Amino acid sequence: MIEATEPSAARFDAERLQQAVDFAIARESAMDRDIARALDGGHFSEPLPDGEIIGPVRPRGDPNGMILRGGRIVTQWGPVDAPDMTFSITKSYIAICAGIAWGDGLFDLDRPCRETVPDLFDAPQNRAITWRQLLQQTSEWEGTLWGKADRIDRHRSLNTAPGAPSLKGTHRDLSAPGTFWEYNDIRVNVLSYALMRVFKRPLPEVLKERVMDPIGASGAWSWHGYGAHSTVDIEDRAMESVSGGAHWGGGLMIPTTDHARVGLLMGAKGRWGDRQILSSDWVEHCLDPCPLHRGYGFLWWLNGNGETAPSAPASSYFAIGVGRNAIWVDPDLDLVAVVRWIDRDSFDGFVSRVIAAIS
């Protein structure tokens, strides 16, 4: 268990902190609680067959969250122990798995991926793609994986309201790898599959053994791909390649309490107690701004340009998923906050209220 403390002991004004919590609860996401219905209804602007759900989904829970300072819980609200879909926060967990593989010497960041996973990168467009480019979302990988073509997420704008008309899914001439930034779930799934191939083990198994169990996470979390669609044989073992989001189902289904532990791990530069779980150098890589998008690192959102959360310090960084779901880490403030199912446009209002509550 993570210890709890009184707001005053963590230098919070209790009344203002409660105002931040009340704000988060009152501004619940408008996303349908029936996630399957939300996806079928075009939440990601993907008409059939592009939008076909091929992985598991579950109804979402009530708004909930936790705020921690100095490694202790200052306040929490809602069903924080219940596993829930978390959408693209899953991408940041893929970055953690990549850090384990990198620390084990399984790949070199700036070498072509085809040197270790040749068949995924044998097309002319893909041959020069490096691991760094996959992690920064600049790979421009072209192809189809698990029945989903990279085209589905071309022209994707993260600022477009869910279900609103957009160019998403339409043709765009691809650039050379490393020269164009685009948030693309198919390419993140390529990274996930490539990591499974170099580990020769399913990523949930690696994450559980190397990270989640050592930091005392619950046994309630699970990580899914697309069932038979993304199951392959590796060394005579059937393995499911997991997804980096939940556009088409799948992804992490995880309690808020476990997100909080991962936030603490990242804030401590990969250290948990007296044990280095994740290389501190890798955490720094995750927080190094992509030259083509200064607000993005290795599948973590950064705040040096103030765009992710204008009210947060430049030192803040985030794992963010649709809903909105977010893990907010600020090492300078010794702060970790997890907030789930808050209206996307209200997230910075929550952040500003938490900052204002620090005395």
C-alpha positions in Angstrom: 0.0 0.0 0.0 1.1 3.6 -0.7 0.9 5.6 2.5 -1.6 8.4 2.9 -1.0 11.8 4.4 -3.0 14.9 5.3 -3.1 17.7 2.7 -1.4 20.1 5.1 1.5 17.7 5.6 2.1 17.7 1.9 1.8 21.5 1.8 -1.6 21.6 0.2 -4.5 23.9 1.2 -7.2 21.3 1.9 -10.1 23.5 0.8 -8.5 24.4 -2.5 -7.5 20.8 -3.1 -11.1 19.7 -2.6 -12.1 22.3 -5.1 -9.8 20.6 -7.7 -11.4 17.2 -6.9 -14.9 18.6 -7.1 -14.0 20.3 -10.5 -12.8 16.9 -11.9 -16.0 15.1 -10.8 -18.3 17.8 -12.1 -16.7 17.9 -15.5 -17.1 14.2 -16.4 -16.2 13.2 -19.9 -19.1 13.1 -22.4 -17.8 9.9 -23.8 -20.5 7.2 -23.7 -20.1 4.9 -20.7 -20.8 2.1 -23.1 -17.4 2.1 -24.8 -18.4 -0.3 -27.6 -21.3 2.1 -28.4 -18.9 5.1 -28.3 -16.6 3.4 -30.8 -19.4 2.2 -33.0 -20.8 5.7 -32.9 -17.7 7.1 -34.6 -15.7 8.5 -31.6 -12.5 8.2 -33.7 -14.1 9.3 -37.0 -13.5 5.8 -38.5 -16.4 4.5 -40.6 -16.6 0.7 -41.2 -14.6 -1.3 -42.0 -11.8 0.9 -40.6 -13.6 1.3 -37.3 -14.5 -2.3 -36.7 -13.9 -3.3 -33.1 -11.6 -6.4 -33.1 -10.4 -6.4 -29.4 -12.1 -6.5 -26.1 -13.9 -3.5 -24.6 -15.8 -2.9 -21.3 -18.1 -0.1 -20.0 -16.2 2.7 -18.3 -16.5 3.5 -14.7 -17.2 6.7 -12.7 -14.7 9.6 -12.7 -11.9 8.9 -10.3 -8.4 9.9 -9.5 -5.5 10.3 -7.0 -3.1 13.1 -6.1 0.2 12.2 -4.5 3.0 14.3 -3.2 6.3 13.2 -1.7 5.2 9.6 -2.6 2.1 9.7 -0.4 -1.5 9.9 -1.3 -2.9 13.3 -0.4 -6.4 12.7 -1.8 -8.4 10.3 -3.9 -11.9 10.0 -5.3 -14.1 7.5 -7.1 -13.4 3.8 -7.8 -9.6 4.0 -7.8 -9.1 0.2 -7.4 -11.3 -0.8 -10.3 -9.6 -1.8 -13.6 -10.8 0.5 -16.4 -10.0 1.1 -20.0 -7.3 3.7 -20.4 -6.8 4.1 -24.2 -3.5 5.8 -25.2 -2.0 5.9 -21.8 -1.1 2.4 -22.9 1.4 3.9 -25.3 3.5 5.2 -22.4 3.6 1.6 -21.0 5.0 0.5 -24.4 7.8 3.0 -23.9 8.5 1.4 -20.5 8.7 -2.0 -22.1 11.0 -0.6 -24.8 13.2 0.8 -22.0 13.5 -2.7 -20.6 14.5 -4.1 -24.0 17.0 -1.3 -24.6 18.5 -1.9 -21.1 18.8 -5.6 -22.0 20.7 -4.7 -25.1 18.0 -6.0 -27.5 18.1 -3.0 -29.8 20.1 0.1 -30.6 17.9 3.3 -30.8 19.5 4.6 -34.0 19.9 1.4 -35.9 17.3 0.2 -38.5 14.6 -2.0 -37.0 15.0 -4.4 -39.9 18.3 -5.6 -38.5 16.4 -7.3 -35.7 12.8 -7.7 -37.1 13.4 -7.8 -40.9 10.0 -8.9 -42.2 8.1 -5.9 -40.5 10.4 -3.4 -42.3 11.2 -5.0 -45.6 9.1 -2.6 -47.8 11.1 0.2 -49.4 9.3 2.9 -47.3 10.2 1.1 -44.1 13.8 -0.1 -44.5 15.5 2.9 -42.9 13.1 3.2 -39.9 14.9 3.2 -36.6 13.6 2.4 -33.1 13.9 6.0 -32.1 11.6 7.0 -34.9 9.0 4.5 -33.9 9.1 5.8 -30.3 8.9 9.4 -31.4 6.0 8.8 -33.9 8.1 9.9 -36.8 8.6 6.6 -38.6 6.2 7.0 -41.5 5.8 3.2 -41.5 3.6 2.1 -44.4 1.5 -1.1 -44.4 -1.2 -3.1 -42.7 -1.0 -4.8 -39.3 -3.7 -6.9 -37.8 -6.1 -5.9 -40.6 -5.6 -2.2 -39.9 -3.8 0.0 -42.5 -1.6 2.9 -41.4 -3.8 5.0 -43.7 -6.5 5.0 -41.0 -4.5 7.5 -38.9 -3.0 9.6 -41.6 -4.1 13.3 -41.5 -5.1 12.7 -37.9 -5.6 15.9 -35.8 -5.6 15.5 -32.0 -7.5 18.8 -31.6 -10.5 17.7 -33.6 -13.6 17.1 -31.5 -14.5 13.3 -31.3 -16.7 12.3 -34.2 -16.3 15.7 -36.1 -15.6 15.7 -39.8 -11.9 15.5 -40.5 -9.3 14.4 -43.1 -8.4 11.5 -40.9 -8.0 8.3 -42.9 -7.5 10.0 -46.3 -4.5 9.8 -48.5 -1.3 11.7 -47.7 2.0 11.1 -49.5 4.4 9.7 -47.0 7.7 11.4 -46.1 11.0 9.8 -45.5 11.3 8.2 -42.0 12.3 10.7 -39.4 11.1 13.8 -41.2 7.3 14.0 -40.3 5.5 13.6 -37.0 2.1 12.0 -36.9 0.2 10.3 -34.1 -0.6 7.0 -35.5 -1.9 4.0 -33.6 -1.1 1.4 -36.3 2.6 2.4 -36.1 2.5 2.1 -32.3 1.1 -1.4 -32.7 4.1 -2.1 -35.1 6.4 -1.1 -32.3 4.6 -3.3 -29.8 4.8 -6.2 -32.1 8.5 -5.6 -32.8 9.2 -5.5 -29.1 7.4 -8.8 -28.6 9.6 -10.2 -31.4 12.8 -9.1 -29.8 11.8 -10.2 -26.3 10.3 -13.5 -27.7 7.7 -13.0 -24.9 4.4 -11.3 -24.6 4.7 -7.7 -23.4 2.2 -8.1 -20.5 4.4 -10.9 -19.2 7.5 -8.8 -19.4 5.8 -5.8 -17.8 4.5 -7.8 -14.9 7.8 -9.5 -14.1 10.1 -6.5 -14.6 8.0 -3.6 -13.5 4.5 -4.1 -12.1 5.3 -6.8 -9.5 8.5 -5.1 -8.3 6.6 -1.8 -7.7 3.7 -3.6 -5.9 1.0 -3.1 -8.5 -2.3 -4.9 -8.1 -3.1 -8.1 -9.9 -6.2 -6.5 -11.4 -4.6 -5.0 -14.5 -4.6 -6.7 -17.9 -3.3 -5.8 -21.3 -5.0 -6.9 -24.5 -4.5 -7.0 -28.2 -7.0 -8.2 -30.8 -7.4 -11.8 -29.9 -6.9 -14.2 -32.8 -6.3 -11.2 -35.1 -3.0 -10.4 -33.4 -1.9 -13.8 -32.1 1.2 -15.3 -33.7 3.5 -18.2 -33.1 7.0 -17.4 -31.8 9.3 -20.2 -31.0 6.4 -22.7 -30.9 4.4 -20.5 -28.5 1.2 -18.7 -29.4 1.6 -15.0 -28.3 -0.9 -12.1 -28.5 0.6 -8.9 -29.6 -1.0 -6.2 -27.5 -2.2 -2.8 -28.7 -1.0 0.7 -27.8 -4.5 2.1 -27.5 -8.2 1.1 -27.8 -9.4 2.5 -31.1 -10.5 -1.0 -32.0 -10.7 -2.4 -28.5 -7.8 -3.8 -26.5 -5.1 -1.9 -24.6 -4.6 -1.7 -20.9 -7.5 -2.2 -18.5 -6.0 -1.0 -15.2 -6.8 0.6 -11.8 -5.9 4.2 -11.0 -3.8 2.9 -8.1 -1.5 1.1 -10.6 -1.2 4.2 -12.8 -0.1 6.1 -9.7 2.7 3.7 -9.0 4.0 4.0 -12.5 3.9 7.8 -12.2 5.9 7.5 -9.0 8.4 5.2 -10.8 8.9 7.7 -13.6 9.1 10.6 -11.3 11.9 8.8 -9.4 13.8 8.3 -12.7 13.0 4.6 -12.8 13.9 3.9 -9.2 11.7 2.1 -6.6 13.1 2.0 -3.1 16.6 0.7 -3.3 16.0 -0.9 -6.7 16.6 0.6 -10.2 13.6 -0.9 -12.1 14.0 1.2 -15.3 17.2 2.8 -16.5 17.4 6.4 -15.5 19.0 7.1 -18.9 15.9 5.6 -20.5 13.6 7.9 -18.5 15.7 10.8 -19.8 15.2 9.5 -23.3 11.4 9.4 -22.8 11.5 13.1 -21.7 13.8 14.3 -24.5 11.7 16.4 -26.9 11.3 15.1 -30.5 12.8 17.7 -32.8 9.6 17.6 -35.0 7.2 18.0 -32.0 8.7 19.6 -28.9 5.7 18.5 -26.8 6.4 14.8 -27.4 9.1 12.4 -26.2 9.1 8.6 -26.4 5.4 8.1 -26.2 5.1 10.5 -23.3 3.7 14.1 -23.6 6.0 16.9 -22.5 5.2 20.4 -21.4 8.3 22.5 -22.2 6.3 24.4 -24.7 3.3 24.7 -22.4 1.0 23.1 -25.0 0.0 19.9 -23.2 -1.2 21.7 -20.0 -0.6 25.5 -20.1 -1.2 25.8 -16.3 1.4 23.1 -15.4 5.2 23.8 -15.0 7.5 23.1 -17.9 8.9 20.2 -15.9 5.6 18.3 -16.1 5.0 15.3 -18.3 2.0 13.2 -19.0 0.6 9.9 -20.2 -2.7 10.7 -21.9 -5.6 8.8 -23.3 -9.0 9.5 -24.7 -11.7 9.9 -22.1 -9.8 11.9 -20.8 -7.4 9.7 -18.8 -4.1 11.1 -17.7 -1.1 10.4 -15.5 0.6 13.8 -14.6 4.1 13.7 -13.2 6.1 16.7 -12.0 9.4 15.8 -10.4 10.1 19.4 -9.4 6.9 19.6 -7.4 7.3 15.9 -6.3 3.8 15.5 -7.6 1.9 12.6 -9.3 -1.7 12.9 -10.2 -4.0 10.5 -12.0 -7.3 11.8 -13.3 -9.8 9.7 -15.3 -12.9 10.5 -17.3 -12.6 14.2 -17.1 -13.8 16.4 -20.1 -10.8 16.9 -22.4 -11.1 20.7 -22.4 -11.4 20.8 -18.6 -8.1 19.0 -18.0 -6.0 22.1 -17.7 -8.6 23.6 -15.4 -8.0 20.7 -13.1 -4.3 21.2 -13.4 -4.6 24.9 -12.5 -6.6 24.1 -9.4 -4.2 21.5 -8.2 -1.3 24.0 -8.7 -3.3 26.7 -6.9 -3.8 24.4 -3.9 -0.1 24.1 -3.3 0.7 26.4 -0.4 
